[in-house]
Amino acid sequence: MAGSSFGELFRITNFGESHGPAIGCVIDGCPPGMALAESDIQPELDRRRPGTSRHVTQRNEADAVEILSGVYEGKTTGTPICLLIRNTDQRSKDYGNIVQTFRPGHADYSYFQKYGLRDPRGGGRSSARLTAPMVGAGAVAKKWLKQKFGTSFTGWMTQIGEIEIPFEGEQHIAGNPFFAANASDIARLEAYMDELRKAGDSCGARLFVAARNVPVGLGEPLFDKLDADIAYAMMGINAVKGVEIGSGFGAVTEHGSEHGDELTPAGFASNHAGGMLGGISSGQDVVVSLAIKPTSSIRLPRRSIDRSGAATVVETHGRHDPCVGIRAVPIAEAML
């Protein structure tokens, strides 16, 4: 199965399955001499891990990372770094009823048609659990970029289902389970999620993520544009169905007199372009918005077919996020 590696100069090869013994990645291209330990990576994994609130899957995984190679006496050697995260709370029996059927909205059908077999336990290779190694690799990249350029990454949720979340300050992001830059609407968001979970349904979300102190000149003309690479990265995240750079689709209703970011001796007057011009970083903040689809695994009966093509009804049991967007902010930061 191809398509498990991402990046060129800093290349990540992702491995494992949702209910296998472990998941992880190999990082190739990390420069030598950077201090690196599990303690640099674990905080990012803790932000993404399941079971952190009643609003996400209750799968109880510590997501404890182990560095197996590429570090000697506390510093990177320039050789491949292998990160391992052991799976400890699989409940494969929850998926026994879907072995012969296909869950609507999931990769079950397309995987089976392409490969002739599939791992039904938690989605196997198509599971969002495979984003954990990418968050681990992102923590390594974040540390190097911070030391080299002062670059930082921040994301937050701007909408969950029908509810738009007003921005009140980035200081609120770590203080609620939704990664919302908001303090006044959290009770309303919790009530919304409780109602959705009781109904056995799910919802989508919209996220915002920004990179600050980005060097000027990243990206190449035409097909290696920075925004094209970012869109490719973001669409590699499970459940992402839309990516916007800067004004995104809002540019449709903007006039040229508004959208074109004027330059002044003090810098750009606005950032409708999202931090890049002609696919090359301008030195402004790189800003990206993501649309996350509703979780496909829901308790409500859904029409489907079995392997023979006969009509059937599927009800998905097990532990699932009513909104996968809640835990996607650290993933989006890592991929950016």
C-alpha positions as CSV (number, residue, x, y, z in Angstrom):
1,M,0.0,0.0,0.0
2,A,1.7,3.2,-1.2
3,G,1.0,6.6,0.1
4,S,2.2,6.3,3.6
5,S,5.1,8.8,3.3
6,F,4.8,12.6,3.5
7,G,7.4,15.4,2.8
8,E,10.7,15.6,1.0
9,L,13.5,17.3,3.0
10,F,11.7,16.3,6.3
11,R,10.1,13.0,5.3
12,I,7.6,11.1,7.5
13,T,6.7,7.4,6.9
14,N,3.6,6.5,8.9
15,F,2.9,2.9,10.0
16,G,0.4,0.8,11.9
17,E,-3.3,0.2,12.3
18,S,-6.0,1.3,14.7
19,H,-6.2,-2.0,16.6
20,G,-2.7,-3.4,15.9
21,P,0.0,-3.7,18.6
22,A,1.4,-0.2,17.9
23,I,1.4,2.8,15.5
24,G,4.3,5.1,14.7
25,C,6.4,6.8,12.2
26,V,10.0,7.2,10.9
27,I,11.3,10.7,10.5
28,D,14.0,11.0,7.9
29,G,15.8,14.4,7.4
30,C,15.8,15.9,10.9
31,P,19.0,17.9,11.2
32,P,21.6,16.6,13.7
33,G,22.5,18.3,17.0
34,M,19.0,19.3,18.2
35,A,18.2,18.3,21.8
36,L,15.3,15.9,21.7
37,A,13.5,13.7,24.2
38,E,10.1,12.1,24.7
39,S,9.2,15.1,26.9
40,D,9.4,17.4,23.8
41,I,6.8,15.3,22.0
42,Q,4.4,14.0,24.7
43,P,2.6,17.3,25.4
44,E,1.5,17.5,21.8
45,L,0.2,13.9,21.9
46,D,-1.6,14.6,25.1
47,R,-3.5,17.5,23.4
48,R,-4.7,15.1,20.7
49,R,-5.2,11.8,22.6
50,P,-8.7,10.3,23.2
51,G,-10.6,10.2,26.5
52,T,-9.7,13.8,27.5
53,S,-13.4,14.8,27.9
54,R,-16.9,13.4,27.6
55,H,-17.2,15.0,24.2
56,V,-14.7,12.7,22.5
57,T,-14.2,9.0,22.2
58,Q,-13.7,7.2,25.5
59,R,-11.0,4.9,24.2
60,N,-8.4,5.1,27.0
61,E,-5.0,5.4,25.3
62,A,-2.1,7.0,27.0
63,D,-0.4,7.6,23.7
64,A,3.0,7.4,25.4
65,V,5.7,8.0,22.8
66,E,9.0,6.1,22.6
67,I,12.0,7.2,20.6
68,L,13.6,4.1,19.2
69,S,16.4,5.6,17.1
70,G,18.0,8.8,15.8
71,V,18.9,10.3,19.2
72,Y,22.2,9.8,21.0
73,E,23.0,11.3,24.4
74,G,19.9,13.5,24.1
75,K,20.6,15.0,20.7
76,T,19.4,14.1,17.1
77,T,22.1,12.4,15.0
78,G,20.7,13.2,11.6
79,T,19.7,9.6,11.1
80,P,16.1,8.3,10.9
81,I,14.1,8.9,14.1
82,C,11.6,6.2,14.9
83,L,8.6,7.1,17.1
84,L,6.5,4.3,18.6
85,I,3.1,4.6,20.2
86,R,1.7,1.4,21.6
87,N,-2.0,0.6,21.4
88,T,-3.3,-0.5,24.8
89,D,-7.1,-0.2,24.7
90,Q,-8.4,-1.9,21.6
91,R,-12.0,-3.3,21.7
92,S,-12.0,-5.2,18.4
93,K,-15.3,-7.0,19.3
94,D,-17.1,-3.7,18.8
95,Y,-16.6,-4.2,15.0
96,G,-17.7,-7.8,14.6
97,N,-21.0,-6.8,13.1
98,I,-19.4,-4.8,10.2
99,V,-17.0,-7.4,8.9
100,Q,-19.3,-8.3,6.0
101,T,-20.8,-4.8,5.5
102,F,-19.7,-1.3,4.7
103,R,-20.3,1.7,6.9
104,P,-21.7,4.7,5.0
105,G,-19.2,7.6,4.8
106,H,-16.3,5.4,5.8
107,A,-13.4,4.0,3.7
108,D,-14.7,0.4,4.1
109,Y,-16.2,0.2,0.6
110,S,-13.4,1.8,-1.3
111,Y,-10.7,-0.1,0.6
112,F,-12.4,-3.4,-0.2
113,Q,-12.9,-2.6,-3.8
114,K,-9.2,-1.5,-4.2
115,Y,-7.4,-4.1,-2.2
116,G,-9.9,-7.0,-2.0
117,L,-9.6,-7.1,1.8
118,R,-9.7,-4.7,4.7
119,D,-9.1,-4.5,8.5
120,P,-12.5,-3.7,9.9
121,R,-11.2,-3.1,13.5
122,G,-11.6,0.6,14.1
123,G,-11.1,1.3,10.4
124,G,-7.6,-0.3,10.4
125,R,-5.3,1.8,8.3
126,S,-7.9,4.4,7.5
127,S,-8.5,5.3,11.1
128,A,-7.9,8.8,12.4
129,R,-5.8,7.1,15.1
130,L,-3.0,7.2,12.5
131,T,-2.8,11.0,13.0
132,A,-1.1,10.5,16.4
133,P,2.3,9.7,14.8
134,M,1.9,12.8,12.6
135,V,1.4,14.9,15.7
136,G,4.5,13.3,17.2
137,A,6.5,14.2,14.0
138,G,5.0,17.6,14.0
139,A,6.3,18.2,17.5
140,V,9.9,17.5,16.3
141,A,9.4,19.9,13.3
142,K,7.9,22.6,15.6
143,K,10.9,22.5,17.9
144,W,13.4,22.9,15.1
145,L,11.4,25.7,13.3
146,K,11.0,27.5,16.6
147,Q,14.8,27.4,17.3
148,K,15.8,28.2,13.7
149,F,13.3,30.9,12.7
150,G,11.1,31.6,15.8
151,T,8.1,30.1,13.9
152,S,5.1,29.1,16.0
153,F,1.8,27.4,15.3
154,T,-1.6,28.1,16.8
155,G,-5.0,26.7,16.0
156,W,-8.6,26.8,17.3
157,M,-12.1,25.8,16.5
158,T,-14.3,28.5,14.9
159,Q,-17.5,26.5,14.4
160,I,-19.0,23.2,15.6
161,G,-22.1,22.1,13.7
162,E,-24.4,25.1,13.3
163,I,-22.8,27.0,16.1
164,E,-20.3,29.7,15.2
165,I,-17.8,30.4,18.0
166,P,-16.9,34.0,18.5
167,F,-13.2,34.8,18.9
168,E,-12.5,36.1,22.4
169,G,-8.7,35.5,22.8
170,E,-6.1,32.8,22.2
171,Q,-5.5,32.6,25.9
172,H,-8.8,30.6,26.2
173,I,-7.8,27.8,23.8
174,A,-6.2,25.5,26.4
175,G,-9.0,26.1,29.0
176,N,-11.8,24.2,27.3
177,P,-12.2,20.8,25.6
178,F,-13.1,22.3,22.2
179,F,-9.9,24.2,21.5
180,A,-12.1,27.3,21.2
181,A,-10.6,30.8,21.5
182,N,-13.6,31.6,23.7
183,A,-14.7,31.4,27.3
184,S,-18.3,32.6,27.3
185,D,-19.9,30.0,25.0
186,I,-18.4,26.8,26.4
187,A,-21.5,25.8,28.3
188,R,-23.6,26.1,25.1
189,L,-21.1,24.0,23.2
190,E,-21.2,21.3,25.9
191,A,-25.0,21.2,25.9
192,Y,-25.0,20.9,22.1
193,M,-22.6,18.0,22.2
194,D,-24.4,16.2,25.0
195,E,-27.7,16.4,23.0
196,L,-26.0,15.2,19.8
197,R,-24.4,12.2,21.6
198,K,-27.6,11.2,23.2
199,A,-29.3,11.3,19.8
200,G,-26.6,8.9,18.4
201,D,-25.6,11.4,15.7
202,S,-22.6,13.5,14.9
203,C,-21.6,16.9,13.4
204,G,-18.8,18.6,11.5
205,A,-16.5,21.5,12.5
206,R,-14.5,24.4,11.1
207,L,-10.9,25.0,12.3
208,F,-8.4,27.8,11.9
209,V,-4.7,27.4,12.1
210,A,-1.9,29.9,11.7
211,A,1.9,29.8,11.4
212,R,3.7,33.0,12.6
213,N,7.2,34.2,12.0
214,V,7.3,32.4,8.7
215,P,10.5,33.1,6.7
216,V,10.0,34.9,3.4
217,G,10.6,32.8,0.2
218,L,9.2,29.4,1.1
219,G,7.5,27.7,-1.9
220,E,8.1,27.4,-5.6
221,P,6.3,28.6,-8.7
222,L,3.5,26.6,-10.3
223,F,3.0,23.1,-8.9
224,D,5.2,23.4,-5.8
225,K,3.5,26.5,-4.4
226,L,3.5,26.7,-0.6
227,D,-0.3,27.0,-0.6
228,A,-0.6,23.9,-2.8
229,D,1.7,21.9,-0.5
230,I,-0.4,23.1,2.5
231,A,-3.6,22.1,0.9
232,Y,-2.1,18.7,0.1
233,A,-1.1,18.3,3.7
234,M,-4.4,19.3,5.1
235,M,-6.4,17.1,2.8
236,G,-4.3,14.2,4.1
237,I,-6.0,14.6,7.5
238,N,-8.9,12.2,8.0
239,A,-12.3,13.8,7.6
240,V,-11.1,17.1,6.0
241,K,-13.3,18.1,3.1
242,G,-12.3,21.6,2.5
243,V,-9.2,23.8,2.8
244,E,-9.1,27.6,2.6
245,I,-6.0,29.8,2.4
246,G,-6.5,33.4,3.6
247,S,-9.9,34.7,2.5
248,G,-10.6,31.4,0.8
249,F,-14.1,31.2,-0.7
250,G,-14.7,34.6,0.9
251,A,-12.6,36.0,-2.0
252,V,-15.6,35.4,-4.3
253,T,-17.5,38.4,-2.8
254,E,-14.4,40.6,-2.3
255,H,-13.4,43.3,-4.8
256,G,-9.9,43.7,-6.0
257,S,-9.7,47.0,-4.1
258,E,-10.3,45.0,-1.0
259,H,-8.6,41.6,-1.6
260,G,-5.2,42.8,-2.8
261,D,-3.2,43.4,0.3
262,E,-1.6,46.9,0.1
263,L,2.0,47.3,1.1
264,T,3.2,50.2,3.3
265,P,6.6,51.0,4.8
266,A,5.4,49.4,8.0
267,G,4.3,46.2,6.2
268,F,1.2,44.7,4.7
269,A,-2.1,46.5,5.5
270,S,-4.1,43.3,5.5
271,N,-3.7,39.5,4.9
272,H,-6.4,38.3,2.5
273,A,-3.8,36.3,0.7
274,G,-3.1,34.2,3.8
275,G,0.6,34.8,4.0
276,M,1.7,33.9,0.5
277,L,1.8,35.5,-3.0
278,G,2.3,33.5,-6.1
279,G,2.7,30.4,-3.9
280,I,5.7,31.9,-2.1
281,S,5.6,33.0,1.6
282,S,5.5,36.7,2.1
283,G,6.6,36.8,5.7
284,Q,3.0,37.4,7.0
285,D,1.2,34.9,9.1
286,V,0.2,31.8,7.1
287,V,-3.5,31.3,7.8
288,V,-5.6,28.2,6.9
289,S,-9.2,27.2,7.6
290,L,-10.4,23.6,7.4
291,A,-13.9,22.0,7.0
292,I,-14.2,18.7,8.9
293,K,-17.0,16.4,8.0
294,P,-19.4,14.8,10.5
295,T,-18.1,11.6,12.1
296,S,-19.3,8.7,9.9
297,S,-19.5,6.2,12.8
298,I,-23.0,6.8,14.4
299,R,-25.5,4.6,16.2
300,L,-28.4,5.5,14.0
301,P,-29.4,2.9,11.4
302,R,-28.0,3.6,8.0
303,R,-28.7,1.8,4.7
304,S,-25.8,-0.1,3.1
305,I,-24.9,-3.3,1.3
306,D,-23.0,-6.4,2.2
307,R,-20.0,-7.9,0.3
308,S,-22.4,-9.7,-2.0
309,G,-24.2,-6.5,-2.9
310,A,-27.4,-7.3,-1.0
311,A,-29.2,-4.5,0.9
312,T,-28.6,-4.3,4.6
313,V,-28.8,-1.9,7.5
314,V,-25.7,-0.8,9.5
315,E,-25.5,0.4,13.1
316,T,-22.0,1.4,14.3
317,H,-21.2,0.6,17.9
318,G,-18.1,1.3,19.8
319,R,-16.4,4.4,21.1
320,H,-16.4,7.3,18.6
321,D,-16.0,11.1,18.6
322,P,-19.4,12.8,18.0
323,C,-17.3,15.5,16.3
324,V,-13.8,14.5,15.1
325,G,-13.0,18.2,14.7
326,I,-12.7,18.6,18.5
327,R,-9.3,16.7,18.5
328,A,-8.2,17.9,15.1
329,V,-6.6,21.2,16.1
330,P,-3.2,19.7,17.2
331,I,-3.3,17.6,14.0
332,A,-3.8,20.6,11.8
333,E,-0.9,22.4,13.6
334,A,1.3,19.4,13.1
335,M,0.6,19.1,9.4
336,L,1.0,22.8,8.8
